[in-house]
Amino acid sequence: MTEFVEPASAGTGDVCLPERLNRPRLRRSLAAEYLELRWGITVAVQTLAKWACTGGGPEYQRLNRTPLYSPAALDAWAIKKLGKPVMNTSQEES
């Protein structure tokens, strides 16, 4: 009989991300995947590119012409966009 091994995130609420997402900086396609897996926020790569021009997206840095997103910046943006948890609609702020 095989022994059951709990994933690293079991009981902590953390998400076990694939190895390719455990980097200090992520390209746009990986940043979009990170937001989907970590926060459940679906954002198209093209939308991240548009927000880089118009504003409203997560902070990023450039290496030559390549935009790079840090997981911390993606987390901060997601938390800001999600807002605070509420128990019912009367708690929602206008």
JOSULLIN-V614804 format. One record per helix or strand of 2 or more residues. SS is the DSSP state (hx for helix, st for strand). FROM is the first residue (numbers start at 1). TO is the last residue. Records with the same first field share a line. If there is no record, write none. Layout:
BEGIN
SS: FROM-TO / FROM-TO
END
This chain:
BEGIN
hx: 19-21 / 28-39 / 45-54 / 71-82 / 89-91
st: 61-63 / 66-69
END
